Amino acid sequence: MAKAKGQTDPIKAARTSVKTAGILGLISTGVTVLAVVISLSGAGSFAGLNLSIYSLIDVALMLALSILLLTIKSRIAAVVLFAYFALSKILQFVSAPASITNGLWFAIIFFVGYLQGVFGAFRYHKLRRAALDEQGVKLEVFTEQEKAQESAHSDDPFGK
């Protein structure tokens, strides 16, 4: 089926939304690393925040979620990254009210980008599944070996 001029491919649009959210996650990760380095170097706090070495946990989490989002377009990673960002911004604005004026516009841009990433990840997988179904490809959750094991233990409710 040919697309009319000016129409975009919906799966490509979904991929773009997911990719944008993943890139925003990597940017956020980089800014957090920079903030931690500045805070730990003794140069003072970063944007009114006192960060410690434990802030590297944030870095690891955001990096892992961003990579999952970029590589497999994970819906779970998209939702967790969005929720984590929203919660961290709420906590940041509550603990350091002066940072509201400094980072509000960036927070809004990232918030919208992450939200679009959530919608894009769900839309991507829905469209992908529909395209595979249309081609007659069935996505099996279990391998043949797991199916055999399941049927062998079907009479035992506890799987022993």
Secondary structure, 3 states (H helix, E strand, C coil): CCCCCCCCCHHHHHHHHHHHHHHHHHHHHHHHHHHHHHHHCCCCCECCECCCHHHHHHHHHHHHHHHHHHHHCCHHHHHHHHHHHHHHHHHHHHHCCCHHHHHHHHHHHHHHHHHHHHHHHHHHHHHHHHHHHHCCCCCCCCCHHHHHHHHHCCCCCCCC
